[in-house]
Amino acid sequence: MAVGVWLFGARGSVAVTAMAGASAVRAGIAGPAGCVTALTPFDGANLPGFAELVFGGHDIVETPVGKRVGALADDGVLPAAVVRAIQADLDAVERSIRPAPRTGTQAVQASVIVEDILAWKRRHRLDHAVAINVASTEPAGSPHPAHTDLDRLEQALAGRETALSPSSLHAYAAMRAGCSFVDFTPSAGAALPALDQLAARERVPYAGRDGKTGETLLRSVLAPMFATRNLPVHSWSGANLLGGSDGASLAHADVNAAKVASKSRVLREILRHQPEGHTRIDFVPDLGEFKTAWDLVTFSGFLGTRMRLEFTWHGCDSALAAPLVLDLARLTTAAHRVGRTGCLSELAFFFKDPLGDEVPGHGLADQWTALCRFAAELGGAAA
Ligand SMILES: NC(=O)c1ccc[n+]([C@@H]2O[C@H](COP(=O)([O-])OP(=O)(O)OC[C@H]3O[C@@H](n4cnc5c(N)ncnc54)[C@H](O)[C@@H]3O)[C@@H](O)[C@H]2O)c1
């Protein structure tokens, strides 16, 4: 049965790589490397198949998906065979991407989003859809009084107030359209008490936030090693160089600050203190779709002997992120199928700044154990 995946930011690198990758896997010309849900612990979890995913979305730009595919191919993200695979699906994908509403009150914009999603669900006869935010990171904003309570939020919107950031408006409208919601970005998204209440009212699950694909992924593996070997960490500094349009948006100071804040939690939580050092993110256009992270860790061992660790990570941003978007679509759909509502903290494995009161820690191994347990529960509940 077809399952909808509605992407906010549908013409961006991560979205287009996810759609192209799903086409390639469906056509049998690429394997699911990088997709966690292709591993055996997920075999019995009643996940929708990659071939069952139907895409649609919103974007504020009109760049044709075909043009974006070409640019990703030129940058070495999409191999020629994958470009050919998506050609067959391009028209359908292009028809399913709507212009993001940008005028009128937020209540009006929310109605447009809801209508667009419902029309697309009807057209494709979709029982359920997951909406995933892969739009540009927004600057961190200050909380609006209506964020704490759903009734107050809906009164504020009805009173023509601008109460939500764009990502939270996406979450609000997606849930109102009966979609599960995932925030792959560091933006506010569903991380407001009022939207947690909305998820309960609409009986949908949600998860977030900020996909973990590079430096933070490595930190979530290495920091537990220092902690469990009782090796005190004194400083941890990181420099991240990014190209691409994500890098360009992170060149804005307030957006950069939102991303750095999202990355900062993992060390503090695992090491139980904040080591010295800073994490920087710089835009280097020549890197295109690739990113480099350099980290330097200083630590001490027995008798205070001083030591250091350095690592360099060269990653292709969208190739790392897109399979996780497909994983999150499959897992959130399966969670909805078994009646889960509200925050899915079991999906912390995927995120830099995981949401939920019951997050299974910030170390990757603990998060993996929780994810596998969740997969077993999904399978058990479906049986
Ligand atoms: N690539 C990774 O490894 C990774 C990891 C974690 C998080 N992310 C986050 O995922 C997001 C997408 O990354 P990307 O590389 O695809 O960026 P991108 O700049 O290529 O794409 C973002 C897209 O969002 C669109 N957009 C902006 N505002 C919008 C709005 N209000 N409504 C709808 N669309 C809107 C833009 O026009 C653009 O097409 C970013 O927020 C990034 O920080 C990416």
The ligand as an SDF file (V2000), in Angstrom:
LIG
                    3D

 44 48  0  0  0  0  0  0  0  0999 V2000
   22.6480   17.2220    4.8230 N   0  0  0  0  0  0  0  0  0  0  0  0
   22.8340   16.8530    6.0710 C   0  0  0  0  0  0  0  0  0  0  0  0
   23.6850   16.0380    6.3770 O   0  0  0  0  0  0  0  0  0  0  0  0
   21.9350   17.4490    7.1140 C   0  0  0  0  0  0  0  0  0  0  0  0
   22.0810   16.9950    8.4340 C   0  0  0  0  0  0  0  0  0  0  0  0
   21.2440   17.5400    9.3940 C   0  0  0  0  0  0  0  0  0  0  0  0
   20.3170   18.5180    9.0600 C   0  0  0  0  0  0  0  0  0  0  0  0
   20.2330   18.9520    7.7890 N   0  0  0  0  0  0  0  0  0  0  0  0
   19.2690   20.0050    7.5110 C   0  0  0  0  0  0  0  0  0  0  0  0
   18.4160   19.6230    6.4440 O   0  0  0  0  0  0  0  0  0  0  0  0
   17.9540   20.8220    5.7870 C   0  0  0  0  0  0  0  0  0  0  0  0
   18.0850   20.6370    4.2860 C   0  0  0  0  0  0  0  0  0  0  0  0
   19.4390   20.5650    3.9000 O   0  0  0  0  0  0  0  0  0  0  0  0
   19.8090   20.7250    2.3570 P   0  0  0  0  0  0  0  0  0  0  0  0
   21.2460   20.4540    2.2410 O   0  0  0  0  0  0  0  0  0  0  0  0
   18.8370   19.9710    1.5230 O   0  0  0  0  0  0  0  0  0  0  0  0
   19.5490   22.2850    2.1670 O   0  0  0  0  0  0  0  0  0  0  0  0
   19.1210   23.0290    0.8240 P   0  0  0  0  0  0  0  0  0  0  0  0
   19.4520   24.4560    1.0670 O   0  0  0  0  0  0  0  0  0  0  0  0
   19.6980   22.3460   -0.3590 O   0  0  0  0  0  0  0  0  0  0  0  0
   17.5260   22.8330    0.7570 O   0  0  0  0  0  0  0  0  0  0  0  0
   16.6180   23.5330    1.5520 C   0  0  0  0  0  0  0  0  0  0  0  0
   15.3750   23.7950    0.7380 C   0  0  0  0  0  0  0  0  0  0  0  0
   14.3880   24.3770    1.6060 O   0  0  0  0  0  0  0  0  0  0  0  0
   13.6870   25.3510    0.8590 C   0  0  0  0  0  0  0  0  0  0  0  0
   12.9660   26.2290    1.7910 N   0  0  0  0  0  0  0  0  0  0  0  0
   13.4430   27.2560    2.5310 C   0  0  0  0  0  0  0  0  0  0  0  0
   12.4670   27.7690    3.2900 N   0  0  0  0  0  0  0  0  0  0  0  0
   11.3370   27.0690    3.0300 C   0  0  0  0  0  0  0  0  0  0  0  0
    9.9990   27.1300    3.5030 C   0  0  0  0  0  0  0  0  0  0  0  0
    9.6080   28.0430    4.4000 N   0  0  0  0  0  0  0  0  0  0  0  0
    9.0970   26.2490    3.0160 N   0  0  0  0  0  0  0  0  0  0  0  0
    9.4680   25.3190    2.1140 C   0  0  0  0  0  0  0  0  0  0  0  0
   10.7290   25.2120    1.6160 N   0  0  0  0  0  0  0  0  0  0  0  0
   11.6530   26.0710    2.0810 C   0  0  0  0  0  0  0  0  0  0  0  0
   14.7830   26.0250    0.0290 C   0  0  0  0  0  0  0  0  0  0  0  0
   14.2400   26.7510   -1.0560 O   0  0  0  0  0  0  0  0  0  0  0  0
   15.5960   24.8010   -0.4120 C   0  0  0  0  0  0  0  0  0  0  0  0
   15.1380   24.2660   -1.6390 O   0  0  0  0  0  0  0  0  0  0  0  0
   18.7630   21.9930    6.3720 C   0  0  0  0  0  0  0  0  0  0  0  0
   18.0010   22.6590    7.3540 O   0  0  0  0  0  0  0  0  0  0  0  0
   19.9360   21.2790    7.0230 C   0  0  0  0  0  0  0  0  0  0  0  0
   20.4910   22.0100    8.0980 O   0  0  0  0  0  0  0  0  0  0  0  0
   20.9990   18.4350    6.7970 C   0  0  0  0  0  0  0  0  0  0  0  0
  1  2  1  0
  2  3  2  0
  2  4  1  0
  4  5  1  0
  4 44  2  0
  5  6  2  0
  6  7  1  0
  7  8  2  0
  8  9  1  0
  8 44  1  0
  9 10  1  0
  9 42  1  0
 10 11  1  0
 11 12  1  0
 11 40  1  0
 12 13  1  0
 13 14  1  0
 14 15  2  0
 14 16  1  0
 14 17  1  0
 17 18  1  0
 18 19  2  0
 18 20  1  0
 18 21  1  0
 21 22  1  0
 22 23  1  0
 23 24  1  0
 23 38  1  0
 24 25  1  0
 25 26  1  0
 25 36  1  0
 26 27  1  0
 26 35  1  0
 27 28  2  0
 28 29  1  0
 29 30  1  0
 29 35  2  0
 30 31  1  0
 30 32  2  0
 32 33  1  0
 33 34  2  0
 34 35  1  0
 36 37  1  0
 36 38  1  0
 38 39  1  0
 40 41  1  0
 40 42  1  0
 42 43  1  0
M  CHG  2   8   1  16  -1
M  END
$$$$
